Amino acid sequence: MASLRTWRIWHRNILGYFRWLTVSSALFIFLIAVTGILLEHKNDFHFLQTSRIPANWLPNKYTERLLALRAAQGATENANVSIPLSWVVYDLHSGDILGPAGVIYYDLVAAAMGVLSITGIWMFIVVTKKRRLNK
């Protein structure tokens, strides 16, 4: 069984050598949290339902999706194509905006968050137990 010092060194090395990865993962976790709050309270935030984003700012799949939806509803094409903000927020939350690679990356970030949470709790328990024994 590894000692607490070994785990601390391991965490320090991981955070030191892969700082860019941890910073980007932290930003993605923050993005997931913010978009999750927006999705959970979408009825409270009316701008999610009314705001639109120009289609030329987003990947082509949004324009295709919007045109397919309009065709299914029997609506005529509009020259001014804009995408509902709620679609973009959902895709940001799920990772779909980055394609299949984004979904895999979000899964890896979620797994890393789980591993770091478990090891952090384990380290807390070990430190607390050692402090009790030293008293």
Buried (B, 14 or more C-beta within 10 A) or exposed (E): EEEEEEBEEEBEEBEEEEEEBBEEBEEBBEBBEEBEEBBEEBEEBEEBEEBBBEBEEBEEEBBEEBBEEBEEEEEEEEEEBBBBBBBBBBBBBBBBBBEEEBBEBBEEBBEBBEEBEEEEEEBEEBEEEEEEEEE
